[in-house]
């Protein structure tokens, strides 16, 4: 297993175990199966285990497995505070103590603000006293390092990086999202600030593993260097020194063994120009169904009405390349979860964005089309529920 350093020089396995996707049966995690998988990964050198308060049964299952096998002090636990459920300062302690009980531990190695969406949300948390609470936990040793996970564009991500003295961060990143989400720009910005970057969705929810279009598969299978689609996706990430750890929701021994083999043999900077070009051709094959030729450059931003234009177009394109559910999920995270909506429906057609677009996209017209696809009854219902929760 290869390792990279966190902010304080501790070794983190470059392959992390994402604990959201433990196999379930009848609504319950298959604990015996999960234990075999966790222990297989542990014995292969994986030492970073990522879970969250809102992953059903995940924290409790991980806690039981670590305690039973007496390996708590040999691994790093990362879990997340559901800040979107906080209404008052006392809630922080309530959720945290519940997490400690579930995980059968008295400290958390890496504690994240879960899906921190924008600076305004962070300011709200600061007003509740979260900075003082976090620092108190850090001083007591109950929390070792503080970070946040993020879905959204690179501009807001960079603003969040500057909003607090974070120890690490977690972003969605893969060779399809190089210029969307936080993207390579966000990755490099965090790394220049000295922050380790944890990667989620390295396979884009499995899309880059087993749901590639036939043309993309032909490109990979016909290439002179023989790796599987999964191996290419992981190697592309680990080729970048700014990537600290890549999370994989592994739920089979075969998957673990394959990922471990890649993580044990990969080297930073090993990919050739030809390798990169091959993957660019794969991206082009996947994107043949794209509706908007947006590169995510961000020149159209900021929008006077707060519309996340690159994020909207990324979700709109995903509607046609990855399916409705994936598109709605991304669009909700990038627009509806923010304190101030950044949805396409906020557009007033001022046209400022179009004068800056190097791709000469008819942004106002395309935003209307995206709105029709993405802001249907499901989106509006989710947005109302979010507003109700915040007001409750």
C-alpha positions as a printed NumPy array, in Angstrom:
array([[  0.   ,   0.   ,   0.   ],
       [  1.207,   3.493,  -0.802],
       [  0.739,   6.32 ,   1.692],
       [  0.688,  10.101,   1.561],
       [  0.927,  12.603,   4.409],
       [ -1.785,  14.622,   6.109],
       [ -1.205,  18.202,   7.267],
       [  0.691,  17.046,  10.353],
       [  2.835,  14.363,   8.746],
       [  0.676,  11.312,   9.539],
       [  0.497,   8.537,   6.952],
       [ -2.826,   8.106,   5.146],
       [ -3.314,   5.161,   2.812],
       [ -3.958,   6.496,  -0.678],
       [ -6.918,   4.104,  -0.837],
       [ -9.622,   4.934,   1.694],
       [-12.626,   2.817,   2.612],
       [-15.945,   4.531,   1.921],
       [-18.411,   3.035,   4.394],
       [-21.631,   4.344,   2.877],
       [-22.214,   1.307,   0.686],
       [-22.008,  -1.658,   3.077],
       [-24.194,  -4.465,   1.716],
       [-27.677,  -4.405,   3.237],
       [-30.42 ,  -6.987,   3.548],
       [-33.884,  -6.192,   4.813],
       [-32.808,  -2.646,   5.585],
       [-29.915,  -3.779,   7.797],
       [-26.193,  -3.959,   7.126],
       [-24.832,  -7.489,   6.67 ],
       [-22.356,  -7.137,   9.513],
       [-20.47 , -10.398,   9.011],
       [-19.861,  -9.605,   5.331],
       [-18.848,  -6.023,   6.124],
       [-16.412,  -7.288,   8.772],
       [-14.665,  -9.612,   6.324],
       [-14.326,  -6.767,   3.842],
       [-13.088,  -4.22 ,   6.393],
       [-10.524,  -6.67 ,   7.776],
       [ -9.334,  -7.624,   4.28 ],
       [ -8.736,  -3.942,   3.548],
       [ -7.083,  -3.362,   6.932],
       [ -4.704,  -6.286,   6.51 ],
       [ -3.761,  -4.913,   3.081],
       [ -2.79 ,  -1.579,   4.618],
       [ -5.919,   0.577,   4.271],
       [ -6.04 ,   2.843,   7.326],
       [ -8.62 ,   5.551,   6.417],
       [-12.32 ,   4.735,   6.98 ],
       [-14.964,   7.289,   6.003],
       [-18.509,   7.317,   7.338],
       [-21.173,   9.886,   8.346],
       [-23.984,  10.454,  10.821],
       [-26.629,  10.149,   8.097],
       [-25.339,   6.926,   6.477],
       [-27.905,   4.414,   7.803],
       [-26.231,   2.008,  10.231],
       [-22.733,   2.799,   8.942],
       [-21.162,   4.389,  12.023],
       [-22.488,   1.677,  14.332],
       [-21.324,  -1.117,  12.027],
       [-17.851,   0.361,  11.682],
       [-17.61 ,   0.852,  15.441],
       [-18.575,  -2.754,  16.168],
       [-16.084,  -4.126,  13.641],
       [-13.173,  -2.027,  14.882],
       [-13.935,  -2.792,  18.527],
       [-14.402,  -6.533,  17.982],
       [-11.061,  -6.814,  16.172],
       [ -9.261,  -4.414,  18.536],
       [ -7.916,  -2.216,  15.752],
       [ -9.395,   1.183,  16.634],
       [ -5.99 ,   2.676,  17.464],
       [ -4.516,   1.337,  14.214],
       [ -6.908,   3.132,  11.846],
       [ -8.153,   6.648,  11.103],
       [-11.884,   7.304,  11.418],
       [-13.421,  10.104,   9.371],
       [-17.023,  11.016,  10.072],
       [-19.231,  14.02 ,   9.501],
       [-21.34 ,  16.451,  11.495],
       [-24.837,  16.907,   9.974],
       [-24.637,  20.687,  10.325],
       [-27.807,  21.09 ,   8.225],
       [-29.731,  19.625,  11.191],
       [-28.296,  22.078,  13.719],
       [-30.732,  24.573,  15.216],
       [-28.866,  25.53 ,  18.36 ],
       [-25.425,  25.195,  19.891],
       [-26.411,  22.271,  22.11 ],
       [-27.173,  20.137,  19.046],
       [-23.471,  19.943,  18.177],
       [-22.654,  18.092,  21.378],
       [-25.726,  15.879,  21.073],
       [-24.822,  14.625,  17.602],
       [-21.14 ,  14.288,  18.444],
       [-21.749,  12.179,  21.55 ],
       [-24.125,   9.985,  19.591],
       [-21.418,   9.474,  16.977],
       [-18.821,   8.564,  19.612],
       [-21.247,   6.005,  21.059],
       [-21.982,   4.51 ,  17.667],
       [-18.304,   4.296,  16.778],
       [-17.357,   2.962,  20.243],
       [-14.525,   5.452,  20.58 ],
       [-13.648,   8.577,  22.535],
       [-12.099,  10.513,  19.668],
       [-12.508,  11.153,  15.937],
       [ -9.405,  11.428,  13.772],
       [-10.912,  13.458,  10.927],
       [-14.167,  15.356,  11.536],
       [-15.931,  16.99 ,   8.597],
       [-18.719,  19.501,   8.149],
       [-20.907,  17.357,   5.909],
       [-21.758,  18.881,   2.521],
       [-20.785,  22.423,   3.427],
       [-22.396,  24.339,   0.574],
       [-21.332,  27.987,   0.818],
       [-19.706,  30.653,   2.954],
       [-23.1  ,  31.897,   4.152],
       [-23.807,  28.489,   5.684],
       [-20.424,  28.544,   7.404],
       [-21.185,  32.013,   8.771],
       [-24.463,  30.7  ,  10.183],
       [-22.587,  27.897,  11.92 ],
       [-20.051,  30.367,  13.273],
       [-22.908,  32.391,  14.74 ],
       [-24.026,  29.228,  16.56 ],
       [-20.56 ,  28.958,  18.106],
       [-19.197,  26.087,  16.048],
       [-15.646,  27.447,  15.882],
       [-15.377,  27.623,  19.661],
       [-16.936,  24.17 ,  19.995],
       [-14.576,  22.626,  17.444],
       [-11.507,  24.215,  18.993],
       [-12.557,  22.978,  22.429],
       [-12.871,  19.442,  21.05 ],
       [ -9.503,  19.759,  19.363],
       [ -7.837,  20.88 ,  22.611],
       [ -9.365,  17.969,  24.518],
       [ -8.266,  15.478,  21.836],
       [-11.83 ,  14.4  ,  21.051],
       [-11.376,  15.717,  17.508],
       [ -7.913,  15.472,  15.974],
       [ -8.415,  17.269,  12.633],
       [-11.211,  19.435,  11.205],
       [-12.374,  19.586,   7.592],
       [-15.384,  19.753,   5.3  ],
       [-16.865,  17.871,   2.368],
       [-18.12 ,  19.787,  -0.629],
       [-20.271,  19.537,  -3.748],
       [-20.371,  22.634,  -5.924],
       [-18.283,  24.901,  -8.127],
       [-14.65 ,  25.866,  -7.726],
       [-15.297,  29.544,  -6.902],
       [-17.293,  28.787,  -3.761],
       [-14.933,  25.987,  -2.814],
       [-11.964,  28.347,  -2.844],
       [-13.923,  30.843,  -0.739],
       [-14.661,  28.135,   1.813],
       [-10.999,  27.117,   1.908],
       [-10.168,  30.694,   2.924],
       [-13.001,  30.97 ,   5.471],
       [-11.299,  28.933,   8.232],
       [ -8.001,  27.309,   9.129],
       [ -9.03 ,  23.833,   7.957],
       [ -6.871,  20.727,   8.359],
       [ -8.19 ,  18.905,   5.265],
       [-11.082,  18.809,   2.787],
       [-13.059,  16.335,   0.694],
       [-14.302,  16.863,  -2.86 ],
       [-15.944,  15.011,  -5.727],
       [-13.271,  14.582,  -8.398],
       [-12.61 ,  12.227, -11.3  ],
       [-11.503,  12.469, -14.918],
       [-15.039,  13.449, -15.931],
       [-15.218,  16.222, -13.311],
       [-11.817,  17.734, -14.004],
       [-13.434,  21.063, -14.905],
       [-16.672,  20.844, -12.916],
       [-17.446,  20.613,  -9.209],
       [-14.375,  21.861,  -7.271],
       [-12.338,  20.482, -10.166],
       [ -8.618,  20.581, -10.72 ],
       [ -8.613,  24.282,  -9.888],
       [-10.069,  23.597,  -6.446],
       [ -7.76 ,  20.632,  -5.887],
       [ -4.694,  22.704,  -6.669],
       [ -5.906,  25.651,  -4.593],
       [ -6.388,  23.46 ,  -1.519],
       [ -3.028,  21.756,  -2.039],
       [ -1.235,  25.117,  -2.334],
       [ -2.783,  26.045,   1.006],
       [ -1.198,  22.909,   2.455],
       [ -4.453,  20.971,   2.794],
       [ -4.682,  17.229,   2.177],
       [ -7.515,  16.496,  -0.263],
       [ -9.724,  13.421,   0.115],
       [-11.499,  12.333,  -3.074],
       [-15.062,  11.009,  -3.217],
       [-16.927,   9.741,  -6.287],
       [-13.738,   8.659,  -8.094],
       [-15.881,   6.488, -10.378],
       [-18.779,   8.949, -10.559],
       [-21.176,   6.641,  -8.775],
       [-20.03 ,   3.631, -10.808],
       [-20.478,   5.387, -14.16 ],
       [-16.744,   5.1  , -14.931],
       [-16.635,   1.469, -13.828],
       [-19.445,  -0.454, -15.442],
       [-21.701,   2.018, -17.25 ],
       [-19.4  ,   3.38 , -19.913],
       [-20.839,   3.694, -23.445],
       [-19.631,   1.136, -25.964],
       [-17.466,   3.653, -27.817],
       [-15.62 ,   4.598, -24.606],
       [-15.024,   0.935, -23.811],
       [-13.615,   0.325, -27.29 ],
       [-11.139,   3.158, -26.761],
       [ -9.959,   1.698, -23.435],
       [ -9.842,  -1.908, -24.646],
       [ -8.02 ,  -0.947, -27.829],
       [ -5.308,   1.035, -26.079],
       [ -1.81 ,  -0.4  , -25.846],
       [ -1.592,  -0.134, -22.039],
       [ -3.991,  -2.671, -20.55 ],
       [ -5.89 ,  -1.516, -17.465],
       [ -9.565,  -1.904, -16.613],
       [-11.821,   1.182, -16.583],
       [-11.651,   1.233, -12.765],
       [ -7.869,   0.993, -12.749],
       [ -7.584,   3.86 , -15.25 ],
       [ -9.893,   6.063, -13.177],
       [ -7.95 ,   5.437,  -9.965],
       [ -4.558,   5.771, -11.61 ],
       [ -5.571,   9.11 , -13.135],
       [ -6.287,  10.4  ,  -9.631],
       [ -3.193,   8.985,  -7.935],
       [ -1.05 ,  10.31 , -10.765],
       [ -1.635,  13.742,  -9.191],
       [  0.473,  14.486,  -6.079],
       [ -2.207,  16.89 ,  -4.822],
       [ -4.565,  13.926,  -4.229],
       [ -4.036,  12.525,  -0.742],
       [ -6.579,   9.705,  -0.483],
       [ -9.24 ,   8.265,  -2.789],
       [-12.377,   6.814,  -1.204],
       [-13.905,   3.688,  -2.663],
       [-17.223,   2.23 ,  -1.538],
       [-15.906,  -1.318,  -1.666],
       [-18.459,  -4.052,  -0.969],
       [-16.766,  -7.21 ,  -2.231],
       [-13.447,  -8.924,  -1.524],
       [-12.667,  -8.907,  -5.25 ],
       [-13.154,  -5.149,  -5.45 ],
       [-10.929,  -4.595,  -2.427],
       [ -8.151,  -6.81 ,  -3.759],
       [ -8.216,  -5.131,  -7.158],
       [ -8.149,  -1.603,  -5.699],
       [ -5.413,  -2.529,  -3.24 ],
       [ -3.288,  -3.941,  -6.053],
       [ -3.604,  -0.657,  -7.955],
       [ -2.916,   1.413,  -4.84 ],
       [  0.195,  -0.627,  -4.134],
       [  1.76 ,  -0.262,  -7.567],
       [  0.776,   3.22 ,  -8.771],
       [  3.343,   6.028,  -8.876],
       [  2.849,   9.795,  -8.981],
       [  3.46 ,  11.244, -12.431],
       [  3.625,   7.878, -14.173],
       [  0.939,   8.592, -16.771],
       [  2.235,   9.556, -20.203],
       [  0.907,  12.206, -22.564],
       [ -0.562,   9.38 , -24.632],
       [ -2.356,   7.97 , -21.576],
       [ -3.886,  11.38 , -20.848],
       [ -4.975,  11.766, -24.46 ],
       [ -6.62 ,   8.34 , -24.4  ],
       [ -8.699,   9.339, -21.359],
       [ -9.611,  12.625, -23.011],
       [-10.963,  10.579, -25.911],
       [-12.959,   8.5  , -23.423],
       [-14.426,  11.702, -21.969],
       [-15.345,  12.901, -25.462],
       [-17.09 ,   9.583, -26.159],
       [-19.07 ,   9.841, -22.933],
       [-19.966,  13.457, -23.654],
       [-21.333,  12.863, -27.148],
       [-24.824,  13.139, -25.662],
       [-24.061,  16.45 , -23.955],
       [-26.512,  19.246, -24.662],
       [-24.34 ,  22.237, -23.72 ],
       [-20.667,  22.562, -24.601],
       [-19.774,  24.144, -21.258],
       [-16.188,  23.519, -20.167],
       [-16.734,  24.76 , -16.616],
       [-14.201,  27.557, -17.081],
       [-16.253,  29.93 , -14.907],
       [-15.763,  33.063, -17.03 ],
       [-19.543,  33.581, -16.874],
       [-19.364,  33.939, -13.104],
       [-20.26 ,  35.497, -10.775],
       [-23.884,  35.826, -11.772],
       [-25.62 ,  38.96 , -10.381],
       [-28.517,  36.742,  -9.297],
       [-26.331,  33.976,  -7.864],
       [-27.12 ,  31.371, -10.551],
       [-24.533,  28.583, -10.561],
       [-24.231,  28.517, -14.342],
       [-21.435,  25.902, -14.7  ],
       [-23.062,  23.717, -12.037],
       [-26.436,  23.914, -13.762],
       [-24.988,  22.966, -17.14 ],
       [-22.975,  20.109, -15.599],
       [-26.17 ,  18.665, -14.095],
       [-28.115,  19.312, -17.307],
       [-25.532,  17.437, -19.363],
       [-25.507,  14.65 , -16.817],
       [-29.274,  14.313, -17.327],
       [-28.481,  12.948, -20.791],
       [-25.216,  11.125, -20.082],
       [-25.816,   9.609, -16.631],
       [-29.59 ,   9.63 , -16.202],
       [-32.259,  11.677, -14.445],
       [-31.584,  10.608, -10.855],
       [-27.865,  11.391, -10.997],
       [-28.597,  14.776, -12.582],
       [-31.263,  15.714, -10.026],
       [-29.024,  14.661,  -7.151],
       [-26.154,  16.83 ,  -8.36 ],
       [-28.421,  19.776,  -9.14 ],
       [-30.052,  19.648,  -5.704],
       [-26.659,  19.567,  -3.968],
       [-25.283,  22.42 ,  -6.063],
       [-28.318,  24.716,  -5.894],
       [-31.088,  23.812,  -3.451],
       [-28.939,  23.029,  -0.416],
       [-27.364,  26.47 ,  -0.369],
       [-28.745,  29.141,   1.938],
       [-29.37 ,  31.368,  -1.082],
       [-30.631,  29.366,  -4.048],
       [-28.346,  29.275,  -7.078],
       [-30.881,  27.577,  -9.353],
       [-31.492,  28.371, -13.014],
       [-34.874,  29.802, -12.045],
       [-33.071,  32.747, -10.417],
       [-31.945,  33.946, -13.861],
       [-33.389,  37.32 , -14.964],
       [-31.881,  37.092, -18.465],
       [-29.606,  40.116, -18.031],
       [-27.107,  38.633, -20.489],
       [-23.976,  39.615, -18.572],
       [-22.76 ,  35.998, -18.608],
       [-22.958,  35.635, -22.387],
       [-20.598,  38.534, -23.008],
       [-17.854,  36.674, -21.126],
       [-18.393,  33.122, -22.419],
       [-15.413,  31.963, -24.557],
       [-17.57 ,  29.13 , -25.951],
       [-20.215,  31.646, -27.141],
       [-22.972,  29.621, -25.5  ],
       [-26.488,  31.087, -25.581],
       [-26.535,  30.843, -21.793],
       [-29.928,  32.44 , -21.174],
       [-31.655,  30.132, -23.627],
       [-29.849,  27.04 , -22.351],
       [-30.652,  27.884, -18.725],
       [-34.362,  27.889, -19.618],
       [-33.996,  24.423, -21.142],
       [-32.057,  23.185, -18.113],
       [-34.693,  24.578, -15.764],
       [-37.447,  22.632, -17.54 ],
       [-35.544,  19.37 , -17.099],
       [-34.112,  19.894, -13.621],
       [-36.655,  21.949, -11.696],
       [-39.696,  19.743, -11.949],
       [-42.037,  18.687,  -9.112],
       [-39.376,  16.585,  -7.339],
       [-36.91 ,  19.472,  -7.213],
       [-39.539,  21.942,  -6.006],
       [-40.665,  19.538,  -3.291],
       [-37.097,  18.983,  -2.075],
       [-36.467,  22.732,  -2.038],
       [-39.629,  23.333,   0.053],
       [-38.599,  20.623,   2.513],
       [-35.138,  22.171,   2.862],
       [-36.63 ,  25.609,   3.489],
       [-39.039,  24.13 ,   6.041],
       [-36.229,  22.356,   7.904],
       [-34.209,  25.567,   8.066],
       [-37.172,  27.539,   9.359],
       [-38.225,  24.889,  11.88 ]])
